[in-house]
Amino acid sequence: MDVNQARSIVCAAGKKLFEHNLVGGTWGNISCRIDADRMAITPSGMSYELLIPDDIVVVDFSSNDIVWDGRHKPSAEIKLHIAIYREREEIGAVIHSHSMNASTVAVARREVPPILDDMVQIIGPTIRVAEYALPATKKIVKKTMKALKGRNAALMANHGAVCLGRDMDEAFTCTFVLEKACKAFIEAEFLGGAKTISKFDAHFMRQYYLKKYAKRK
């Protein structure tokens, strides 16, 4: 993927998330992998609906000295995005959001059990909650990476959520499904509690999604 394409993808994703009420104002951040050592990421402190491709920052993380190119500073959560791309080679896009229902469950620090078919297929058997840490710190990166192990999404205690995808379309779907699952979990609590899918069925559907339904050539 070339730089201009990556910038356009990130910019379009920001507007799409805003239109679907999955982000608001300047909160959250979005990135797209360019190659093994570079990514395009949203700038710090800019509203999604106002972004243009030239606003998106290109970051080189090939060494410990992170270098970025653009007319704005990259998002403050840049270290989390870099950690994901370094550890998860299959991941091509990352969305960090502060959507309402995900944030509510993150505040309650409740792990979401396997309650929806699309949730277990796209995200994994459960949605874990990363232990609380201050934003933009090494600690929050470490805690979030632990919660993401074997998953394509995690909640961040008292903060928000992070969703991953092999491309931006999958990362967006993951973000949408995460918010849907959190909403269903919250509302099911008022009806006596959510009834879960078995661990076996959850594992089977996850593997089927990865190896058959959404297999990449």
N, C-alpha and C positions, 0 to 999 in steps of 0.2 A: 504494500500500500504506500502511495506517495504522500507527502506532507499535506498538500492541498486537499486531497481526498479525505484524509484523517480529520483535518480541521473542519471540513464541511459536515462530516458524519457527527462529530461532537456537537457542533453548533445546532444541527437539525434535531439531535436527541434532546438537547436542552429545551428547545421550543416545544417538542412533543411532550416531554415530561410536565412542562408548565401547563400546556393545554389540558392534560389529563389530571391536573391538580395533585401531582405526585411530588412537586417541589414548589417552593414559594420564595419570591424575592431573590436573595442572593445565597440562600442556604443550600448546602449540598454541593456536590461536584461530580463531574463526568469525565471519563478519559477513554481513549481508544489506542490500542497498540499499533505502532507504525511498523516496527520490526523488533528484533531481539533486544535492542538497546535503546529504543526511543518510543515515546508516546506523545499524544496530543491531549491536553487537559484544559478544562475551563479555567479562566482567570479568577483571581481572588476579588470578591466584592462587586461583581457585576450581575445584574438581573438577567435571567435566561431569555426573557422575551426581547431583550435589546441586543443580544449577541449577534455578531457577524463573524464569518470564518476567520478574518484577520485578527480577531480578539483572542482566538484560541492559542494557547502557549505550547510550543514544542519542547519537550524535555529529553535530554540525553542522560540516561542513568547507567551508562556502561562502566562507570567507575564510582568510587565513593564520593568524588567531587561532582555533584549534580550540576549540569549545565543546562540552562534554558534559553530559548530564543522566542522573542515576541515583544509586543509593546506594553504588555501587562505582566504582573507577577502571577505565577501559577497558584492554584488553590493551596491553602494552608495544609490540607490533608494529603499533599503530594507523596509523603513517605509511605502512606498506606497503599496508595496505587502502585508505587514502585515495588513494594514488598510483594504484592499480589502478582505482578507480572514476572518478577524474578523467581518466585516459588511455584507458580502455576503456569507452565509454558503453554497450556492449551487455551488460556484465557486471553480474549482479544478486546474486551471492553469491561469497564467498571463503572457502576452508578452508585453514588452515596446520596441517599435521600433522607428527608425528615418528614415523610408523609404522616398523616394524622394517626391512622390505626397502628402502623408499625411503631410510631413513637409512643403510643399509649401502652402497647405491650412491652416495649423496651423500658418504660418507666416502671411498670409492674415487675419487670425482670422475670417474666414467665416464658419458659421454653414452649414453643408451639409444637404439640405432638402431631403425628401423621393424621390429618383430618380431611384432606382433600386430595383427589387423584392427581390433579395438575401440580399441586404443591410438591408431593413426593417425587413426581417425575422430574420436574424442572429444578427444584431446590435441593431435595434430599429427604431422608426419612423424618427429620425434625428441623425446626428452625431454632438454633441455639442463641443464647444471649451472651455476648462478650462482657466480661466483668468491666465495671466502670473505670475509666481513666480519663484524665484531662485531654481535650481535643488537641490534635497536632503534636502529640508527644510520642516518644518511642514506646512508652507503656501501652498506649491505645493501639498501636500497630501490633505489638506482641499479643495482646489480649484478643484482638479481632482476628488475627491470623489463626489463633488456636480455635476460635469458634467456627471459622470457615473450613476447617479440616474436613474433607469429604462432603462438603456442601457448596452450593452456588450462591448462598446468601446467609447473612447473620444479622441479628439485631445487635445494637450497641447500647448498653445500659444507660438510661437517662439521656440518650443522644439521638439515635435514629437507626438507620439500617444501611447495609452495603450489599449490593447484588452484582453478580458476575455473569458473563456470557462469553461464548466462543466468538461472538460478534455482537455488534450493538443491538441488533434486533432481538437476540436471545437475552441480552442483559436487560432490555426494556421489558420483555415478557416476564422475566424473573422478578423485576421490580413490581410489575402489575399484579402478578400472582402472589407475591409476598404481602402486598397491601390487602388483597382479597382474603388471604388466609388469616391474617391478623384480625380483619373485620369479622370474619366468620367465627373465629375463636372467642373474641370479645362477646359477641351476641349470643353464642351458644352457652356461655356462662350463665346467662339470664334464663335459659331454658333447661337448666339442670346439669349443664356441663357438656362439653364436646365428646362424642363417641368416636373412638379412633379406629383407623385401619390397622390391621395386624402388621407386625414387624416384617413378617415374611412377604406379605403382599406389597408393602411399601418398598422393600428392597427389590422385589421382582419388577415393579413398575419403573423404579429408578434405572435399573440396568437395561430394561427394554427400551426406555427413552434414549439412553446414551448409545446403546449398541445397535438398535434397530430403527426406531422411529425418527430420531434426530441424528443419525450417524452421518459424519462428515467424510467426504472422500479425501 
